[in-house]
Amino acid sequence: MLCLLITGFVSMGVWATNLPVVPPEMFNEGASFHGVQILQPAIATDSTGNIYVVWAGVKKLMGKRRQTHIYLSKSVDDGQTFQPPIQVNDSDGTAAVGWQLGPQIAVDANDRVYVSYGDFRGHRPEIYLTTSTDGGNTFSPSTPVTNGKLKIHEILHAMGVSGDGKIYISWLDKSDVPESDHHAHHAIHVFVARSIDSGKHFDAPINLTAVQKNPVCECCRVSLVVDEAGNVFVAYRNNRNNIRDIYLSASRDEGENWSEPIRVGFGKWQVFRCPADAPVLAADRNGRIHLAWKDARKGTNHVYYNSASTGDLAFRPETERRVSRDTIRFGNSPKAKYGEGGHPAVAIDQTGRVTLAWEVSANATDIHTAVLSADGFSSEKRVNDDDGAFHQAYPVLASYEDKVYAVWADDRFKQHRAYFAVLNP
């Protein structure tokens, strides 16, 4: 295993200039987003390089009430500017929100834009999908994915779309257990549903973990990716006697049948509560699948990486690489302390270059990134360009041609907003 170990503090340069996705003036008193918190942004690109950022906007009302909608912002100039946001959900402020509950976005080969999100309309948890056929200018009425059968209120889901527009959505649920067993963590399973008509209807869900005796980690979101050949892969964190390693299931026939889950993370990390940190997948054009995840096998949270052929999925312990470092200095703050890695993101550009981003936590939280080459991962760099005293969270990556884009939640204005950066301008 390759371990990047550094003793002492390491000063960190900034990788790229940051851009707020929503202009600051839109948060001024009397403006449309005054008092709105932006949480859990996600990002995708289309075939012409347009960039789409989707996010949950939360506004507190009287008492404990709040209103949550899903918004989309679009850039047509390589992220130099973003158009004013539009609302994409069609519910009355009941969209789901939380640090792993945010919306997902994908674009197919015909540049149809898909957004999935959790919602509690009618006081029932549900996953919905909405579609745009005009470049994100307008969206269709939302279609329910789980048809009122979702049992848990943490709507942890992932979405992927094939080139020809087949949509796959995976999530955690307890639907296959008796009513009397709904409060037991061991009842949680990983489900996936498919749509072959651009999201108008979804097939009955398939339980990917019904055959395994070990429970699924109860609050770590799943990850889903579709490669260029139409193979579909779902990764999740397992929970075998509180050992929370990563497992993967695959479909080679467009979601008709799924393999028995296999272990693809080998840290044997034992933790007695859910780490609330999801694995992430990406597929390249050369028949490899890439995996990143958080692991504290040696007592400190770090980001690990591995890859395998999509043909044999032969992930091996000896090819795991630890990406994040031991000790990092953050900004110029005299209170800067040690950092830990988590919530990774991964993207592959058209050259096959692998880019990772992740959170590094200390007194504040930064976003760091590193690039894989034949010699291993590069020295990590800080993405956020503030003074290091604020909190950045949950990076997500997307690529177009040879560029990689990052988006994350950021509270440098004492209010969470979405920020964007080109990682290799």
Secondary structure, DSSP 4 states (H G I P E B T S, - for coil): -EE----S-----B-S--EESS-GGGGSTTSTTTTEEEEEEEEEE-TT--EEEEEEEEEE-STT-EEEEEEEEEESSTTS--PPPEE---SSSBB--STT---EEEE-TT--EEEEEEE-GGG--EEEEEEESSSSSS-PPPEESSTT----SS--EEEEE-TT--EEEEEEE-TTS-GGGTT-GGG-EEEEEEESSTTS--PPPEETTTT-SSPBPTT---EEEE-TTS-EEEEEEB-BTTB--EEEEEESSTTSS-PPPEE------B-SS------EEEE-TTSEEEEEEEE-TTSS-EEEEEEEETTT----GGG-EE-S-S----TT-TT----EEEEEEEEE-TT--EEEEEEEESSSEEEEEEEEETTEEPPPEE---S-S-SBEEEEEEEEETTEEEEEEEE-TTSS-EEEEEES--
